[in-house]
């Protein structure tokens, strides 16, 4: 794209471009600071600058590489949106480089692009942009048609189909048309050199010349289109801080600042005794990262599309929740900075209270987000404010929290003790076995809920079959604190965590094995925040290790079909997908089925996380929707590796009236049967 001559024949092109671009980019910077970053910095500090090399790679991989966008591409579902978005984003990068060299560079210093690239390099680069401009026009028209004609569910919201979207796509179409027209006019005006040899521009220019288009008119139009293109670019730069397309600027920074710990890790409230307020009740109570999330959001609807609460008709929409916080910040932030009172609350105003309690903290939204928005952090911070500042929460949540305070577990009304499940098993406590290979952490549900007690009993059978020297805490065990933290009572969580850490250290515990992914996540990822550094394994990882080392011998065939359900806190939150499948595949006769497409990273929650195991659920139960996924596989059993999931899926199967033909089992129960040396015939273990 060759720059035209002097503006109006008198103002040197270099000076004209420098002045216009300088004004536009100055406005862009001022608006970014006043409307975006100045407001984001109102938030609480959140240290996210450790391991800069890892963070830089995250930004490159996620944003430049469009890794999460392309991951959503599905040939089976004919979902090509990821490819389309990646092409648009890579065009943004490519043409920005083109603007620097061909637009601004060549204007200020004639033939800068040729000096930098050489004739051959310039010809290749300009031809690449030329062809890309034509391709991008097709992609943009497809994007418009998909959004307003095909209307996939995630783009069916008013927020995703706003007039602003049409305006921005229209601007992008205009930029590409002007790029191609400028090239064609340059060729038609008799231009020569590498920039006259681009495919589409050369074809268009020759077509105009053959039609008798005058070189004088072509020269004038080339200058007009060149300036129109430049002004549109600069206008878009000034417009960005006002628009949802701010995500172009914010998303690389958001990816750089994303959590490096496993997804299931929540940040603690530090200095609980001296902090002025708990949680996020005001906009300035959110962290920098939580406020930046709103500006990084691309309003693509992916998070809401995979949210189990949204899928079952709840109030919560992760996309709207994040966008509502951003809109609140944009509208009221300047007034707050000026010290003016704001009447509209964040909770109950910007976001409905019910939406905050609908979340099951499954992480599907965070996993799906292409720009590293961390929805759960904002939700839990608002819960902390409701619970710790205002004592407002669902009645069932209050009951569970009170039980944890008074009894050390959330199972109010249980008649079992911490060790009743061990009757007849000869299980030693750590006092009786002070130097075990592993400490078996049973968890509240495994110890105190009747159906779930079969799981720790099965674990004992497996450990004994493998010759593992183990012990339990017995009556010294108390809740890990996970439900308290997810429900918003950070104070109670920290008390429980510190109590357990002291117990572990007192007994010099080194290695812990859990049956509950929620306990696993909390002890492994969150106890280190308070000095609790231990090696923590979920039973699936430990048993896989036993099988791999030849310590566990599978003896019996179990003739059944099992559809495996990924626990959110084992899978998405901690990346443990293969070990449970290794266990299932090690059992002779067992046929393992997947609940595709709702499996592994895209697994669908059972509905129990975030404290919801102890809360009533409005409308369609998430567990019932997941049960439908299971029944559609035709499998006899649904296999789980979490006591929460076991509870929910057992109830879901019963609610569907399918308990005679189907059942929910923990993989440990199947494995315990298979490693048993009982002489009972194998056929007694089949489903027939």
Secondary structure by P-SEA (a helix, b strand, c coil): ccccccccccccaaaaaaaaaaaaaaaaaaaaaaccccccccccccccccaaaaaaaaaaaccccaaaaaaacccccccaaaaaaaaaaaaaaaaaaaaaccccccccccccccccccaaaaaaaaaaaaaaaaaaaaaaaaaaaaacccccccccccccccaaaaaaaaaaaaaaaaaaaaaaaaaaacccccccccaaaaaaaaaaaaacccaaaaaaaaaaaaaaaaaaaaaaaaacccccccccccaaaaaaaccccccccccccccccccccccccccccccccccccccccccccccccccccccccccccaaaaaaaaaaaaaacaaaaaaccccccccccccccccccccccccccccccccccccaaaaaaaaaaaaccccccccaaaaaaaaaaaccccccccccccccccccccccccccccccccbbbbccccccccccaaaaaaaaaaaaaaaccccccccccccccaaaaaaacaaaaaaaaaaaaaaaaaaacccbbbbccaaaaaaacccccccccccccccaaaaaaaaaaaccccccccccbbbbbbbccccccccccccaaaaaaaacccbbbbbcccccccccccccccccccccccccccaaaaaaaaaaaacccbbbbccaaaaaaaaaaaaaacccccbbbbcaaaaaaaaaccccccccccccc
